[in-house]
Amino acid sequence: MLRFKTKAGLQTYMVFILAMLLLANTVSAAFKYSMENDSIIKQKDAPAIIPLPQQFSRPSLDKAETTYFQLTAKTPILLEGAVKDLLTVQQRNEMRQYFRNRLLTLGGQKFELPMLEANKMKGMDKGKINGRNAVAGIVFRLAKDQLAAKTVNHQAKGAYTLEVTPGQVIISAQDKSGFFYGLVSLLQLGLHEKPLAGHKQVINIPCWKIKDQANYGWRGLMLDESRHFFGKQHVKQLLDWMAYYKLNYFHWHLTDEPGWRLEIKAYPKLTTIGAIGNKTDSTAPPKFYTQQEIREIVRYAEARGITVIPEIDMPGHGTAANRAYPENSGGGVGKYANFTFNPGATNTYRFLTNILRETNGLFNADFVHLGGDEVSFGNSGWKDLPAVKQLMARENLKDNKAVEAYFLKRMQDSALQFNKKIMTWDEGVAAGLRPDKTIICWWRQDKTDVLASALAGGYDIVMCPRIPLYFDFVQDSTHKVGRRWAGKYASLRQVFEFNPKHYTRQVDKKGRILGMQANLWTETVQTEKRLEFMLFPRMAALAEAAWTKPAVKQFNQFESTLQQELHLYNKAGLYYFNPFAPASTPEPVK
Ligand code: TNX
């Protein structure tokens, strides 16, 4: 037992013990903090929004205030003066409808959300904002200053600020997509919050101050509906999710070997014959989109800030069209029989130009995708076709590559007649197409020389290298059905971390990378279930890669928002891959 001669001695001892305890506590807390900080930005330190906004902070709040804005069934969206000149009535309604439908599907909440012009808001509920009374609503305000940093390729579109305070929400933007994206961010903040027990009619939206704009202007997704057809409802559902992740280009691969999926009035056999069958069943009943349906889908996409780009693949991957109109076939061998169009026949150009004319009338994008990929799979017979022989002699074309280039240039001229620029796969780089009228999709990740020559040639480029942006590749080491490349596949994390600069640091001096796109080829995707499994949650990771600057995003933070996202996938009835518990979501084989 310790004995102290004086009271002061005892006191000194006690102070010493206390100090030691405090020190130990601090050290352990500091250790714990550094452990956490190394690996995790805690959820409360970043807004639960995918893709993560570029800048965010907590607004400085009066201590007495709560840290939420309460969205109720009656919360109005208020349009300030200049906004009502910027947004047409139709555009306003489309935004509001999207917001409401998502709240209903994902939050189970049926909210009215009236949209009012700000001068008609007398008599509404008031909340406190900066000490003043203000209407408790979502205010749309025209941004006075240039919101977005000026950048090379239309990145500036869609910039917004979002300020959520207990009394009011303010979304400032300068264009339609900025208001839409502000609303989408608000939606996610609300949906990712745990619902208040017993408060069905209230959604708590945490307070944040956000300033945001896309890092890349092209944030795309491609769906192949030739190999397997999924139909209008599914495409609409996909567009809903694309908008939710601020993706803005839907590239629609509508023609290929197994089936032609686009009604062309001038050539009815393209669908009565060409639409029969799919990759796994060559006798399956015809499946295709009528022109009416195409228009409906293009409108649906437009209302969600998404541009639809159709792809009519040529001069390879033309098998389905050649089944319907064999007179245009340029042959092919073995399993690639009738894979190509005949590049020597005038009729081929007439046929394909007429198809482009009708296609042009259905889509409102500035571009049409002409494919141009993998022609060598089926062009070995070209040299034996009399028409091709004549063409080669007449135009002084020395080999199949030169014939292919001639073909693509001539079809580019056709597209230009309708005021459309073209996109092609990266094989188009070798064809000498007009750089000011062509966008190249770089897909062969093993051919970095092709990317370099595309950049040197002055082409704008959409990055979609197979690894990691081909979503027909498997996403987990245990998955068996999808593709791999030399054992490599496309994991969630790789998609998230994809950064075009890794490929282009040396060569992209002019900012010609428009952005990126994931491509879902469907040879191995027969069912909606597998389609969803291949897309979710990689689509969320794609959004982060395309929207958020690499210096801002953090995989751990993304994962933590994704945990909440999976609940929403459940509510939407999606079959997704759960990266946190792979065994709980087995890979569908079909
Ligand atoms: C290559 S990507 C193709 C497609 C296939 C895909 C499968 C491209 C331009 N051509 O026809 O579906 O690989 O991953």
Residues whose N, C-alpha, C, O or C-beta is under 5 A from the ligand:
A	BS01	TNX	D373 W425 W443 D472 W521
